[in-house]
Amino acid sequence: MKSEAESAARAEVAEGRPRAALAYDWIQDHLPKSRAGRIVLALGVGTVVVGLSLALLILPIWVDLSEERFATFGYAGVFIANLASTATVFIPVPGLTAAGQALILQQGDILNPIAVGLLGGTGMAIGEVSAYAAGSVGSEVAREGQLQLPRIVRPFAEPVLRWIDWLMEHYGFATLLVLSAIPNPTFELAGITAGAVRMQFWRFMLAVLIGKNARGLLLAFLGAYGIDLPYLT
């Protein structure tokens, strides 16, 4: 009887909530309860994120990851190229980001620009989950001791980090949306901050999906109308 009552109560609470929010709650309920368990899990996620970044960095030595190569896969190529371009978290893959953006521009003139823009934008958004995961990892590990930036980068990085922290604290959703829509190096910091402060994952993804899809659609329609961007060609 008790389990049935609990199930009914949960169903009542869940009614009307976004599915992404329910998925996030399920993950939180099934995380390790002990601090040690959470740290081990966080380090495991961090290993996967860094491993993916290094793999994408080394892969071009043996595999052609050029715009032309991805173009042969059509819509799937647009999605994969842009997912890979944003999944590397501070370990940039030379030319991969530009190739992903240029591919949206090129395929927007060949395929359906709406589909191209949405697939490219969604790929970029999913790739940015790595930044959120990196922030979650860092916050869990930092609970065991104070983590500081290397002294050589502290004078330059700390003002930027304080600015990003302030924006995320006061305008978190809007900050993520704007920074994800405009190509800039500070989005990774905002994504990491979102993970570190435990911003609800569904809110993070919604903001990033809107911003990245806006960018993807803009690039696709620029391509459809034959407008080239010199920095991508």
C-alpha positions in Angstrom: 0.0 0.0 0.0 2.8 2.4 0.9 4.6 1.9 -2.4 1.3 2.5 -4.3 0.7 5.7 -2.3 4.2 6.9 -3.0 3.8 6.2 -6.7 0.5 8.0 -6.8 2.1 11.0 -5.0 5.0 11.1 -7.4 2.7 10.9 -10.4 0.7 13.8 -9.1 3.8 15.9 -8.6 5.2 14.9 -11.9 2.0 15.8 -13.8 2.6 18.9 -15.9 6.4 19.0 -15.4 8.8 19.0 -18.3 10.2 15.5 -19.1 13.7 16.9 -18.9 13.1 18.0 -15.4 11.8 14.6 -14.4 14.8 13.0 -15.9 17.1 15.3 -14.0 15.2 14.5 -10.7 15.6 10.8 -11.5 19.3 11.2 -11.9 19.6 13.1 -8.6 17.6 10.5 -6.8 20.0 7.7 -8.0 23.3 9.5 -7.4 25.5 8.0 -4.7 24.4 9.3 -1.3 27.9 9.5 0.3 30.4 12.3 -0.5 33.0 9.7 -1.4 30.7 8.0 -3.8 29.8 11.4 -5.5 33.5 12.3 -5.8 34.3 8.9 -7.4 31.4 9.4 -9.9 32.5 13.0 -10.6 36.1 11.9 -11.3 34.7 9.2 -13.6 32.7 11.7 -15.5 35.7 14.0 -15.7 37.8 11.2 -17.1 35.2 10.6 -19.8 35.0 14.3 -20.7 38.8 14.8 -20.9 39.2 11.5 -22.7 36.7 12.6 -25.4 38.5 15.9 -25.7 41.9 14.2 -26.2 40.5 11.7 -28.6 39.0 14.5 -30.8 42.4 16.2 -30.6 44.4 13.2 -31.7 41.9 11.7 -34.1 42.6 14.1 -37.0 46.1 12.6 -37.3 44.6 9.4 -38.7 41.1 10.4 -39.8 40.0 13.2 -42.2 37.7 15.5 -40.1 37.5 18.2 -42.8 34.3 20.0 -43.8 34.3 18.1 -47.1 34.5 14.8 -45.3 31.5 15.6 -43.0 29.6 16.9 -46.0 29.4 13.4 -47.5 27.2 12.3 -44.6 24.5 15.0 -45.3 22.3 15.9 -42.3 24.1 13.4 -40.0 27.5 15.0 -40.9 26.2 18.4 -39.9 25.0 17.1 -36.5 28.2 15.1 -35.7 30.6 17.8 -36.8 29.0 20.4 -34.6 28.6 18.0 -31.7 32.3 17.2 -31.8 33.2 20.9 -32.2 31.8 21.8 -28.8 32.5 18.7 -26.7 36.2 19.3 -26.1 36.2 21.7 -23.0 39.3 23.9 -23.2 41.2 21.4 -25.4 40.5 23.0 -28.9 40.7 20.8 -32.0 42.3 22.9 -34.7 39.8 23.8 -37.4 37.0 21.6 -36.1 34.8 24.4 -34.8 35.2 26.4 -38.0 34.6 23.3 -40.0 31.3 22.6 -38.2 30.1 26.2 -38.6 31.2 26.3 -42.3 29.4 23.0 -42.9 26.1 24.5 -41.7 26.7 27.5 -44.0 27.5 25.2 -47.0 24.7 22.6 -46.4 22.1 25.4 -45.9 22.5 26.1 -49.6 22.1 22.4 -50.6 19.7 20.8 -48.1 16.7 22.1 -46.2 18.1 25.1 -44.2 15.7 24.7 -41.3 16.7 21.1 -40.8 20.4 21.9 -41.3 20.2 24.8 -38.8 18.4 22.8 -36.1 20.6 19.7 -36.5 23.8 21.8 -36.3 22.5 23.8 -33.3 21.3 20.8 -31.5 24.6 19.1 -32.0 26.5 22.1 -30.6 24.1 22.2 -27.6 24.5 18.5 -26.7 28.3 18.9 -27.0 28.2 21.7 -24.4 27.0 19.2 -21.8 30.7 18.4 -21.3 31.2 21.9 -19.9 28.3 21.5 -17.5 29.7 18.1 -16.5 33.2 19.6 -15.9 31.7 22.2 -13.6 29.9 19.5 -11.6 33.1 17.5 -11.3 35.1 20.5 -10.2 32.5 21.5 -7.5 32.4 18.0 -6.1 36.2 17.7 -5.8 36.5 21.2 -4.5 34.3 20.3 -1.5 37.3 18.3 -0.1 39.7 21.3 -0.4 40.2 24.7 -1.9 41.2 24.6 -5.6 43.1 27.5 -7.0 44.1 28.5 -10.5 47.8 28.4 -11.5 49.6 31.6 -10.4 50.7 32.5 -13.9 47.1 32.8 -15.2 45.4 34.1 -12.0 45.7 37.8 -12.8 44.0 37.4 -16.2 41.6 34.6 -15.5 40.2 35.7 -12.1 38.5 39.0 -13.3 36.9 37.1 -16.1 35.7 34.4 -13.8 34.3 36.9 -11.3 32.4 38.6 -14.2 31.0 35.3 -15.4 30.0 34.3 -11.8 28.2 37.6 -11.4 26.3 37.3 -14.6 25.4 33.7 -13.9 24.2 34.6 -10.3 22.0 37.4 -11.5 21.0 36.4 -15.1 21.9 32.7 -15.4 19.4 31.7 -18.1 19.8 34.8 -20.2 23.6 34.7 -19.9 23.8 31.1 -21.2 21.3 31.9 -24.0 23.3 35.0 -25.2 26.7 33.5 -24.9 25.7 30.3 -26.6 24.2 32.2 -29.6 27.4 34.4 -30.2 30.7 32.7 -31.0 33.0 33.5 -28.0 35.5 31.8 -25.7 33.7 32.7 -22.5 30.7 30.3 -23.0 32.8 27.4 -21.6 33.3 29.3 -18.4 29.5 30.0 -18.1 28.7 26.3 -18.8 31.2 25.2 -16.2 29.8 27.7 -13.7 26.3 26.4 -14.4 27.4 22.9 -13.5 29.4 24.1 -10.4 26.4 26.0 -8.9 24.0 23.1 -9.7 21.9 25.0 -12.1 19.0 22.7 -13.0 20.1 20.7 -16.0 16.9 21.2 -18.0 17.2 25.0 -17.6 20.8 24.8 -18.8 19.9 22.7 -21.8 16.9 24.9 -22.7 19.0 28.1 -22.7 21.8 26.5 -24.7 19.4 24.8 -27.2 17.7 28.2 -27.9 21.0 30.0 -28.3 22.8 27.3 -30.4 19.7 26.7 -32.7 19.4 30.5 -33.3 23.0 30.5 -34.4 22.6 27.4 -36.5 19.5 28.7 -38.2 21.2 32.1 -38.9 24.2 30.3 -40.5 22.0 27.9 -42.5 19.9 30.8 -44.0 23.0 32.8 -44.7 24.2 29.9 -46.7 20.8 29.4 -48.4 20.9 33.1 -49.6 24.5 32.7 -50.8 26.1 34.9 -48.2 29.7 33.8 -47.3 31.4 34.6 -44.0 35.1 35.2 -44.7 36.3 33.8 -41.3 34.7 30.4 -42.1 36.0 30.1 -45.7 
